[in-house]
Amino acid sequence: MSDHLSDDVLSELREALEERRADLTNKSKKALEEISVKTDRGGRDTIDESTEEQSTSTLLRLKDREKKFLNKINGALERIDEDEYGRCLDCDEPIPVERLRARPTTLFCIDCKESRERAEKRQSKQRPTFMDEFDF
């Protein structure tokens, strides 16, 4: 299915994805070590504990985002292995190599992605908000 991508390009993209995966994995390991070192400290006052707790919370949120990105990377690598990489999930057209190089985890061509974003924007404008419940 990746007939529009040469073996060299697929190899290049796989390597970029694997490098990014290794980088994220290393960062996650370091973050976990940092968190465990922070929790082992004793004798701190409440302000220090609160600051460290806030810092840890922020770090965990960032790690969650990285975990989601890691899942996207793993999905892209699976699609390469299954020869399903590089085609838009919406229109089944080949995704241009330039787009894949810029965003190797992408699932959609530019046109379909933009169409999805416009639809999401319209949908978010239609959703009632908390303030819509009040009559001003």
Secondary structure, DSSP 8 states (H G I E B T S, - for coil): --TTS-HHHHHHHHHHHHHHHHHHHHHHHHHHHHHHHHHH--S--HHHHHHHHHHHHHHHHHHHHHHHHHHHHHHHHHHHHTT-TTB-TTT--B--HHHHHH-TT--S-HHHHHHHHHHHHHHHHHS--GGGGS--
